[in-house]
Amino acid sequence: MNYLVTGAAGFIGYHVAKFLIHRGDQVIGLDSIDEYYDPQLKLARLAQLGIAAGEIHPGTLISSSAYSNFRFVQANIVDKEFMLSLFEAQDFSVVIHLAAQAGVRYSLENPDVYLQSNLMGFLQLLECCRHFPVRHLVYASSSSVYGMNQKMPFSTSDEVNHPISLYASTKKANELMAHTYSHLFGIPTTGLRFFTVYGPWGRPDMAYFLFADAITKGEPIAVYNRGQMKRDFTYIDDIVLGLVAVADQPAQADPNFDPQLPDPSRSSAPFRIYNLGNSKPVPLMDFITALEKGLGKKAKLEYLPLQPGDVLETHADLSDLARDVGYHPSTEIVQGVESFTSWYKHFYQI
């Protein structure tokens, strides 16, 4: 199989590319290597895949020195001409689209970036898949689309019409755009609503990473809503296994789809939506305790009110994903946090 993994220098993209490479698939990784967070971490991830920073030149496809089945190109998915030429030349079987502007709070400060990357960028991917058909397009959505919903656990059969951040709105829009292209052009598309992914090589803007930084430096950590929050923390290895299992089974039209009682997660077109989480919500304070243990240092806590765009709890209903691809996450929070803190201390030489 010939894969395109966008966002390959990012947290999830790096781990997905690595898994596919080791499985023996042909993989092209694409990333803009922007400065939303430290580009050196992105370059360090690529170095693990045999891509040296000094060899990277925008628009140039370079081969890995470590893996004969991996190549990388620095490019922006918004660049329509480049993306169309890449698709024409490479004949991709499956596209795993993970490149996006992430972050709920950042969307309050820089909304324009989200519209450009998450909407225009996704449109270019859809257009490429339209003109150069692929077996399957799998793309990152987010648990943030559940917004004001309070029924737990969050189910893909629930409506998600009340987002509370622009980031969530763009992810909901991606799902609607994907359905339109599945319906009009028969492109099999599957959206995955990720639930608080964590683990080694993670994103420095995520709360658990910021907590680790602050604890290590002896600085206070911001604990919103006085810690009265729960998150469906999901370890990166479980995410990768679920994502690849989904990618291996292209979305199909549901012959039992009822347009009078439509299920938002399926369609008469080849379109699917799944939650990809752990389905075991963890109190935020328990997660902080696990970080303290892994880092060997107590946290200084600064209690703050709930922030705009935040939700009190996330909890994924995984029943459809378990049924369709046999997904069962297995990493307990203590094990996962220990793996993260071990990597963190090694990477930052603590």
Contacts in CASP RR format, 6 or more apart in sequence:
PFRMAT RR
TARGET T0000
AUTHOR 0000-0000-0000
METHOD contacts of the structure
MODEL  1
MNYLVTGAAGFIGYHVAKFLIHRGDQVIGLDSIDEYYDPQLKLARLAQLG
IAAGEIHPGTLISSSAYSNFRFVQANIVDKEFMLSLFEAQDFSVVIHLAA
QAGVRYSLENPDVYLQSNLMGFLQLLECCRHFPVRHLVYASSSSVYGMNQ
KMPFSTSDEVNHPISLYASTKKANELMAHTYSHLFGIPTTGLRFFTVYGP
WGRPDMAYFLFADAITKGEPIAVYNRGQMKRDFTYIDDIVLGLVAVADQP
AQADPNFDPQLPDPSRSSAPFRIYNLGNSKPVPLMDFITALEKGLGKKAK
LEYLPLQPGDVLETHADLSDLARDVGYHPSTEIVQGVESFTSWYKHFYQI
1 25 0 8 1.000
1 26 0 8 1.000
1 93 0 8 1.000
1 94 0 8 1.000
1 135 0 8 1.000
2 25 0 8 1.000
2 26 0 8 1.000
2 28 0 8 1.000
2 90 0 8 1.000
2 91 0 8 1.000
2 92 0 8 1.000
2 93 0 8 1.000
2 94 0 8 1.000
3 20 0 8 1.000
3 25 0 8 1.000
3 26 0 8 1.000
3 27 0 8 1.000
3 28 0 8 1.000
3 92 0 8 1.000
3 93 0 8 1.000
3 94 0 8 1.000
3 95 0 8 1.000
3 96 0 8 1.000
4 28 0 8 1.000
4 29 0 8 1.000
4 30 0 8 1.000
4 86 0 8 1.000
4 87 0 8 1.000
4 90 0 8 1.000
4 92 0 8 1.000
4 94 0 8 1.000
4 95 0 8 1.000
4 96 0 8 1.000
5 13 0 8 1.000
5 16 0 8 1.000
5 17 0 8 1.000
5 20 0 8 1.000
5 27 0 8 1.000
5 28 0 8 1.000
5 29 0 8 1.000
5 30 0 8 1.000
5 96 0 8 1.000
5 98 0 8 1.000
6 29 0 8 1.000
6 30 0 8 1.000
6 31 0 8 1.000
6 77 0 8 1.000
6 95 0 8 1.000
6 96 0 8 1.000
6 97 0 8 1.000
6 98 0 8 1.000
6 99 0 8 1.000
6 125 0 8 1.000
7 13 0 8 1.000
7 29 0 8 1.000
7 30 0 8 1.000
7 31 0 8 1.000
7 98 0 8 1.000
7 99 0 8 1.000
8 14 0 8 1.000
8 16 0 8 1.000
8 17 0 8 1.000
8 29 0 8 1.000
8 30 0 8 1.000
8 31 0 8 1.000
8 46 0 8 1.000
8 49 0 8 1.000
8 72 0 8 1.000
8 98 0 8 1.000
9 31 0 8 1.000
9 33 0 8 1.000
9 42 0 8 1.000
9 43 0 8 1.000
9 45 0 8 1.000
9 46 0 8 1.000
10 31 0 8 1.000
10 42 0 8 1.000
10 45 0 8 1.000
10 98 0 8 1.000
10 203 0 8 1.000
11 197 0 8 1.000
11 201 0 8 1.000
11 202 0 8 1.000
11 203 0 8 1.000
11 236 0 8 1.000
12 98 0 8 1.000
12 140 0 8 1.000
12 194 0 8 1.000
12 197 0 8 1.000
12 236 0 8 1.000
12 239 0 8 1.000
12 240 0 8 1.000
12 243 0 8 1.000
13 96 0 8 1.000
13 98 0 8 1.000
14 45 0 8 1.000
14 46 0 8 1.000
14 48 0 8 1.000
14 49 0 8 1.000
14 201 0 8 1.000
15 201 0 8 1.000
15 236 0 8 1.000
15 237 0 8 1.000
15 239 0 8 1.000
15 240 0 8 1.000
16 96 0 8 1.000
16 98 0 8 1.000
16 240 0 8 1.000
16 243 0 8 1.000
16 244 0 8 1.000
17 27 0 8 1.000
17 29 0 8 1.000
17 49 0 8 1.000
17 70 0 8 1.000
18 48 0 8 1.000
18 49 0 8 1.000
19 240 0 8 1.000
19 244 0 8 1.000
20 27 0 8 1.000
20 244 0 8 1.000
21 27 0 8 1.000
21 49 0 8 1.000
21 67 0 8 1.000
21 69 0 8 1.000
21 70 0 8 1.000
23 244 0 8 1.000
24 69 0 8 1.000
25 69 0 8 1.000
26 69 0 8 1.000
27 69 0 8 1.000
27 70 0 8 1.000
27 71 0 8 1.000
28 61 0 8 1.000
28 70 0 8 1.000
28 71 0 8 1.000
28 72 0 8 1.000
28 73 0 8 1.000
28 86 0 8 1.000
28 90 0 8 1.000
28 92 0 8 1.000
29 70 0 8 1.000
29 71 0 8 1.000
29 72 0 8 1.000
29 73 0 8 1.000
30 72 0 8 1.000
30 73 0 8 1.000
30 74 0 8 1.000
30 75 0 8 1.000
30 77 0 8 1.000
30 86 0 8 1.000
30 99 0 8 1.000
31 42 0 8 1.000
31 46 0 8 1.000
31 72 0 8 1.000
31 74 0 8 1.000
31 75 0 8 1.000
31 99 0 8 1.000
32 74 0 8 1.000
32 75 0 8 1.000
32 76 0 8 1.000
32 77 0 8 1.000
32 99 0 8 1.000
33 39 0 8 1.000
33 42 0 8 1.000
33 43 0 8 1.000
33 56 0 8 1.000
33 74 0 8 1.000
36 101 0 8 1.000
36 102 0 8 1.000
36 106 0 8 1.000
36 205 0 8 1.000
37 203 0 8 1.000
37 204 0 8 1.000
37 205 0 8 1.000
38 204 0 8 1.000
41 201 0 8 1.000
41 204 0 8 1.000
43 53 0 8 1.000
43 56 0 8 1.000
44 347 0 8 1.000
45 201 0 8 1.000
46 53 0 8 1.000
46 56 0 8 1.000
46 72 0 8 1.000
47 53 0 8 1.000
48 201 0 8 1.000
49 64 0 8 1.000
49 66 0 8 1.000
49 67 0 8 1.000
49 70 0 8 1.000
49 72 0 8 1.000
50 64 0 8 1.000
50 65 0 8 1.000
50 66 0 8 1.000
50 67 0 8 1.000
50 70 0 8 1.000
51 62 0 8 1.000
51 64 0 8 1.000
51 65 0 8 1.000
51 70 0 8 1.000
51 72 0 8 1.000
52 65 0 8 1.000
55 62 0 8 1.000
56 62 0 8 1.000
56 72 0 8 1.000
56 74 0 8 1.000
57 74 0 8 1.000
58 74 0 8 1.000
58 75 0 8 1.000
59 73 0 8 1.000
59 74 0 8 1.000
59 75 0 8 1.000
59 82 0 8 1.000
60 73 0 8 1.000
60 74 0 8 1.000
61 71 0 8 1.000
61 72 0 8 1.000
61 73 0 8 1.000
62 71 0 8 1.000
62 72 0 8 1.000
62 73 0 8 1.000
63 70 0 8 1.000
63 71 0 8 1.000
64 70 0 8 1.000
64 71 0 8 1.000
64 72 0 8 1.000
73 86 0 8 1.000
75 82 0 8 1.000
75 83 0 8 1.000
75 86 0 8 1.000
76 82 0 8 1.000
77 83 0 8 1.000
77 97 0 8 1.000
77 99 0 8 1.000
77 117 0 8 1.000
77 121 0 8 1.000
77 122 0 8 1.000
77 124 0 8 1.000
77 125 0 8 1.000
78 116 0 8 1.000
78 117 0 8 1.000
78 120 0 8 1.000
78 121 0 8 1.000
78 124 0 8 1.000
79 124 0 8 1.000
80 124 0 8 1.000
80 127 0 8 1.000
83 124 0 8 1.000
83 125 0 8 1.000
83 127 0 8 1.000
83 128 0 8 1.000
84 127 0 8 1.000
84 128 0 8 1.000
84 131 0 8 1.000
84 132 0 8 1.000
86 128 0 8 1.000
87 128 0 8 1.000
87 129 0 8 1.000
87 131 0 8 1.000
87 132 0 8 1.000
88 132 0 8 1.000
91 132 0 8 1.000
92 132 0 8 1.000
92 134 0 8 1.000
93 134 0 8 1.000
93 135 0 8 1.000
93 136 0 8 1.000
94 134 0 8 1.000
94 135 0 8 1.000
94 136 0 8 1.000
94 137 0 8 1.000
94 138 0 8 1.000
94 247 0 8 1.000
95 125 0 8 1.000
95 128 0 8 1.000
95 129 0 8 1.000
95 134 0 8 1.000
95 136 0 8 1.000
95 137 0 8 1.000
95 138 0 8 1.000
96 138 0 8 1.000
96 139 0 8 1.000
96 243 0 8 1.000
96 247 0 8 1.000
97 122 0 8 1.000
97 125 0 8 1.000
97 137 0 8 1.000
97 138 0 8 1.000
97 139 0 8 1.000
97 140 0 8 1.000
98 139 0 8 1.000
98 140 0 8 1.000
99 117 0 8 1.000
99 121 0 8 1.000
100 117 0 8 1.000
100 118 0 8 1.000
100 122 0 8 1.000
100 140 0 8 1.000
100 170 0 8 1.000
101 107 0 8 1.000
101 113 0 8 1.000
101 114 0 8 1.000
101 116 0 8 1.000
101 117 0 8 1.000
101 118 0 8 1.000
101 167 0 8 1.000
101 170 0 8 1.000
102 167 0 8 1.000
102 203 0 8 1.000
102 205 0 8 1.000
103 167 0 8 1.000
103 205 0 8 1.000
104 144 0 8 1.000
104 165 0 8 1.000
104 167 0 8 1.000
104 168 0 8 1.000
104 309 0 8 1.000
104 310 0 8 1.000
105 307 0 8 1.000
105 309 0 8 1.000
106 113 0 8 1.000
106 167 0 8 1.000
106 205 0 8 1.000
107 114 0 8 1.000
107 165 0 8 1.000
107 166 0 8 1.000
107 167 0 8 1.000
107 170 0 8 1.000
108 165 0 8 1.000
108 166 0 8 1.000
108 308 0 8 1.000
108 309 0 8 1.000
111 166 0 8 1.000
114 166 0 8 1.000
114 167 0 8 1.000
114 170 0 8 1.000
115 170 0 8 1.000
118 167 0 8 1.000
118 170 0 8 1.000
118 171 0 8 1.000
118 173 0 8 1.000
118 174 0 8 1.000
119 170 0 8 1.000
119 173 0 8 1.000
119 174 0 8 1.000
119 177 0 8 1.000
122 139 0 8 1.000
122 174 0 8 1.000
122 177 0 8 1.000
123 177 0 8 1.000
125 137 0 8 1.000
125 139 0 8 1.000
126 137 0 8 1.000
126 177 0 8 1.000
126 178 0 8 1.000
126 181 0 8 1.000
126 187 0 8 1.000
129 137 0 8 1.000
129 181 0 8 1.000
129 187 0 8 1.000
130 181 0 8 1.000
130 185 0 8 1.000
130 187 0 8 1.000
133 187 0 8 1.000
134 187 0 8 1.000
135 188 0 8 1.000
135 250 0 8 1.000
136 188 0 8 1.000
136 189 0 8 1.000
136 190 0 8 1.000
136 247 0 8 1.000
136 250 0 8 1.000
136 251 0 8 1.000
137 178 0 8 1.000
137 187 0 8 1.000
137 188 0 8 1.000
137 189 0 8 1.000
137 190 0 8 1.000
138 189 0 8 1.000
138 190 0 8 1.000
138 191 0 8 1.000
138 192 0 8 1.000
138 243 0 8 1.000
138 246 0 8 1.000
138 247 0 8 1.000
139 174 0 8 1.000
139 178 0 8 1.000
139 189 0 8 1.000
139 190 0 8 1.000
139 191 0 8 1.000
139 192 0 8 1.000
140 171 0 8 1.000
140 191 0 8 1.000
140 192 0 8 1.000
140 194 0 8 1.000
141 171 0 8 1.000
141 172 0 8 1.000
141 174 0 8 1.000
141 175 0 8 1.000
141 191 0 8 1.000
141 192 0 8 1.000
141 193 0 8 1.000
141 194 0 8 1.000
141 273 0 8 1.000
142 167 0 8 1.000
142 168 0 8 1.000
142 171 0 8 1.000
142 193 0 8 1.000
142 194 0 8 1.000
143 154 0 8 1.000
143 193 0 8 1.000
143 194 0 8 1.000
143 195 0 8 1.000
143 196 0 8 1.000
143 232 0 8 1.000
143 275 0 8 1.000
143 277 0 8 1.000
143 314 0 8 1.000
143 316 0 8 1.000
144 163 0 8 1.000
144 165 0 8 1.000
144 167 0 8 1.000
144 168 0 8 1.000
144 171 0 8 1.000
144 311 0 8 1.000
145 160 0 8 1.000
145 163 0 8 1.000
145 168 0 8 1.000
145 171 0 8 1.000
145 172 0 8 1.000
145 175 0 8 1.000
145 193 0 8 1.000
146 154 0 8 1.000
146 158 0 8 1.000
146 160 0 8 1.000
146 193 0 8 1.000
146 311 0 8 1.000
146 314 0 8 1.000
147 160 0 8 1.000
147 162 0 8 1.000
147 163 0 8 1.000
147 164 0 8 1.000
147 165 0 8 1.000
147 168 0 8 1.000
147 311 0 8 1.000
148 162 0 8 1.000
148 164 0 8 1.000
149 158 0 8 1.000
149 160 0 8 1.000
149 162 0 8 1.000
151 158 0 8 1.000
152 313 0 8 1.000
152 315 0 8 1.000
153 279 0 8 1.000
153 315 0 8 1.000
153 316 0 8 1.000
153 317 0 8 1.000
154 193 0 8 1.000
154 275 0 8 1.000
154 314 0 8 1.000
154 315 0 8 1.000
154 316 0 8 1.000
154 317 0 8 1.000
155 275 0 8 1.000
155 317 0 8 1.000
156 193 0 8 1.000
156 264 0 8 1.000
156 265 0 8 1.000
156 273 0 8 1.000
156 274 0 8 1.000
156 275 0 8 1.000
156 317 0 8 1.000
156 320 0 8 1.000
157 263 0 8 1.000
157 264 0 8 1.000
157 265 0 8 1.000
158 264 0 8 1.000
159 264 0 8 1.000
160 172 0 8 1.000
160 264 0 8 1.000
163 169 0 8 1.000
163 172 0 8 1.000
164 308 0 8 1.000
164 309 0 8 1.000
164 311 0 8 1.000
165 308 0 8 1.000
165 309 0 8 1.000
168 309 0 8 1.000
171 193 0 8 1.000
174 191 0 8 1.000
175 191 0 8 1.000
175 273 0 8 1.000
178 187 0 8 1.000
178 189 0 8 1.000
178 191 0 8 1.000
178 271 0 8 1.000
179 189 0 8 1.000
179 267 0 8 1.000
179 269 0 8 1.000
179 271 0 8 1.000
181 187 0 8 1.000
181 189 0 8 1.000
182 188 0 8 1.000
182 189 0 8 1.000
182 251 0 8 1.000
182 267 0 8 1.000
182 269 0 8 1.000
182 270 0 8 1.000
182 271 0 8 1.000
183 267 0 8 1.000
183 268 0 8 1.000
183 269 0 8 1.000
183 271 0 8 1.000
186 269 0 8 1.000
186 270 0 8 1.000
187 270 0 8 1.000
188 250 0 8 1.000
188 251 0 8 1.000
188 252 0 8 1.000
188 270 0 8 1.000
188 271 0 8 1.000
189 251 0 8 1.000
189 270 0 8 1.000
189 271 0 8 1.000
189 272 0 8 1.000
190 246 0 8 1.000
190 247 0 8 1.000
190 250 0 8 1.000
190 251 0 8 1.000
190 271 0 8 1.000
190 272 0 8 1.000
190 273 0 8 1.000
190 274 0 8 1.000
191 272 0 8 1.000
191 273 0 8 1.000
191 274 0 8 1.000
192 243 0 8 1.000
192 246 0 8 1.000
192 273 0 8 1.000
192 274 0 8 1.000
192 275 0 8 1.000
192 276 0 8 1.000
193 273 0 8 1.000
193 274 0 8 1.000
193 275 0 8 1.000
193 276 0 8 1.000
193 316 0 8 1.000
194 234 0 8 1.000
194 239 0 8 1.000
194 276 0 8 1.000
194 277 0 8 1.000
195 231 0 8 1.000
195 232 0 8 1.000
195 233 0 8 1.000
195 234 0 8 1.000
195 275 0 8 1.000
195 276 0 8 1.000
195 277 0 8 1.000
195 278 0 8 1.000
195 314 0 8 1.000
195 316 0 8 1.000
196 206 0 8 1.000
196 231 0 8 1.000
196 232 0 8 1.000
196 233 0 8 1.000
196 234 0 8 1.000
196 314 0 8 1.000
197 234 0 8 1.000
197 235 0 8 1.000
197 236 0 8 1.000
197 239 0 8 1.000
198 206 0 8 1.000
198 208 0 8 1.000
198 233 0 8 1.000
198 234 0 8 1.000
198 235 0 8 1.000
198 236 0 8 1.000
198 336 0 8 1.000
198 337 0 8 1.000
198 340 0 8 1.000
199 235 0 8 1.000
199 236 0 8 1.000
199 336 0 8 1.000
199 339 0 8 1.000
199 340 0 8 1.000
199 343 0 8 1.000
200 236 0 8 1.000
200 339 0 8 1.000
200 340 0 8 1.000
200 342 0 8 1.000
200 343 0 8 1.000
200 344 0 8 1.000
201 236 0 8 1.000
201 343 0 8 1.000
202 209 0 8 1.000
202 236 0 8 1.000
202 340 0 8 1.000
203 209 0 8 1.000
204 210 0 8 1.000
204 213 0 8 1.000
208 233 0 8 1.000
208 287 0 8 1.000
208 291 0 8 1.000
208 337 0 8 1.000
208 340 0 8 1.000
209 344 0 8 1.000
210 221 0 8 1.000
210 222 0 8 1.000
211 221 0 8 1.000
211 288 0 8 1.000
211 291 0 8 1.000
211 299 0 8 1.000
212 291 0 8 1.000
212 295 0 8 1.000
212 340 0 8 1.000
212 341 0 8 1.000
212 344 0 8 1.000
213 219 0 8 1.000
214 220 0 8 1.000
214 221 0 8 1.000
214 299 0 8 1.000
214 300 0 8 1.000
215 221 0 8 1.000
215 291 0 8 1.000
215 292 0 8 1.000
215 295 0 8 1.000
215 297 0 8 1.000
215 298 0 8 1.000
215 299 0 8 1.000
215 300 0 8 1.000
216 295 0 8 1.000
216 297 0 8 1.000
216 348 0 8 1.000
216 350 0 8 1.000
218 297 0 8 1.000
218 300 0 8 1.000
219 300 0 8 1.000
220 300 0 8 1.000
220 301 0 8 1.000
220 302 0 8 1.000
221 288 0 8 1.000
221 299 0 8 1.000
221 300 0 8 1.000
221 301 0 8 1.000
221 302 0 8 1.000
222 302 0 8 1.000
222 304 0 8 1.000
223 284 0 8 1.000
223 285 0 8 1.000
223 288 0 8 1.000
223 301 0 8 1.000
223 302 0 8 1.000
223 303 0 8 1.000
223 304 0 8 1.000
224 304 0 8 1.000
224 305 0 8 1.000
224 306 0 8 1.000
224 307 0 8 1.000
224 310 0 8 1.000
225 304 0 8 1.000
225 305 0 8 1.000
225 306 0 8 1.000
225 310 0 8 1.000
225 312 0 8 1.000
226 303 0 8 1.000
226 304 0 8 1.000
227 283 0 8 1.000
227 284 0 8 1.000
227 285 0 8 1.000
227 303 0 8 1.000
228 284 0 8 1.000
228 312 0 8 1.000
229 283 0 8 1.000
229 284 0 8 1.000
229 310 0 8 1.000
229 312 0 8 1.000
229 313 0 8 1.000
230 281 0 8 1.000
230 282 0 8 1.000
230 283 0 8 1.000
230 284 0 8 1.000
230 312 0 8 1.000
230 313 0 8 1.000
230 314 0 8 1.000
230 315 0 8 1.000
231 281 0 8 1.000
231 282 0 8 1.000
231 284 0 8 1.000
231 287 0 8 1.000
231 313 0 8 1.000
231 314 0 8 1.000
232 277 0 8 1.000
232 278 0 8 1.000
232 279 0 8 1.000
232 280 0 8 1.000
232 281 0 8 1.000
232 282 0 8 1.000
232 314 0 8 1.000
232 315 0 8 1.000
232 316 0 8 1.000
233 278 0 8 1.000
233 282 0 8 1.000
233 287 0 8 1.000
233 333 0 8 1.000
234 276 0 8 1.000
234 277 0 8 1.000
234 278 0 8 1.000
234 316 0 8 1.000
234 329 0 8 1.000
235 278 0 8 1.000
235 329 0 8 1.000
235 331 0 8 1.000
235 335 0 8 1.000
235 336 0 8 1.000
235 339 0 8 1.000
237 331 0 8 1.000
238 277 0 8 1.000
238 278 0 8 1.000
238 329 0 8 1.000
238 330 0 8 1.000
238 331 0 8 1.000
239 276 0 8 1.000
239 277 0 8 1.000
241 327 0 8 1.000
242 276 0 8 1.000
242 321 0 8 1.000
242 325 0 8 1.000
242 327 0 8 1.000
243 276 0 8 1.000
245 325 0 8 1.000
245 326 0 8 1.000
245 327 0 8 1.000
246 274 0 8 1.000
246 276 0 8 1.000
246 321 0 8 1.000
246 325 0 8 1.000
248 325 0 8 1.000
249 324 0 8 1.000
249 325 0 8 1.000
250 270 0 8 1.000
251 270 0 8 1.000
251 271 0 8 1.000
251 272 0 8 1.000
252 270 0 8 1.000
253 267 0 8 1.000
253 268 0 8 1.000
253 269 0 8 1.000
253 270 0 8 1.000
253 271 0 8 1.000
254 263 0 8 1.000
254 266 0 8 1.000
254 267 0 8 1.000
254 268 0 8 1.000
257 263 0 8 1.000
257 266 0 8 1.000
257 267 0 8 1.000
257 268 0 8 1.000
259 268 0 8 1.000
264 273 0 8 1.000
265 272 0 8 1.000
265 273 0 8 1.000
265 274 0 8 1.000
265 320 0 8 1.000
266 272 0 8 1.000
266 273 0 8 1.000
274 320 0 8 1.000
274 321 0 8 1.000
274 324 0 8 1.000
275 316 0 8 1.000
275 317 0 8 1.000
275 318 0 8 1.000
275 320 0 8 1.000
275 321 0 8 1.000
276 316 0 8 1.000
276 318 0 8 1.000
276 321 0 8 1.000
276 327 0 8 1.000
277 316 0 8 1.000
277 318 0 8 1.000
277 329 0 8 1.000
278 316 0 8 1.000
278 329 0 8 1.000
278 331 0 8 1.000
279 315 0 8 1.000
279 316 0 8 1.000
279 317 0 8 1.000
279 318 0 8 1.000
279 329 0 8 1.000
280 333 0 8 1.000
281 313 0 8 1.000
281 314 0 8 1.000
281 315 0 8 1.000
282 333 0 8 1.000
286 333 0 8 1.000
287 333 0 8 1.000
287 337 0 8 1.000
288 299 0 8 1.000
288 301 0 8 1.000
290 333 0 8 1.000
290 334 0 8 1.000
290 337 0 8 1.000
290 338 0 8 1.000
291 299 0 8 1.000
291 337 0 8 1.000
291 341 0 8 1.000
292 298 0 8 1.000
292 299 0 8 1.000
293 337 0 8 1.000
293 338 0 8 1.000
294 337 0 8 1.000
294 338 0 8 1.000
294 341 0 8 1.000
294 342 0 8 1.000
295 341 0 8 1.000
295 344 0 8 1.000
295 345 0 8 1.000
295 350 0 8 1.000
306 312 0 8 1.000
318 327 0 8 1.000
318 329 0 8 1.000
321 327 0 8 1.000
322 328 0 8 1.000
344 350 0 8 1.000
END
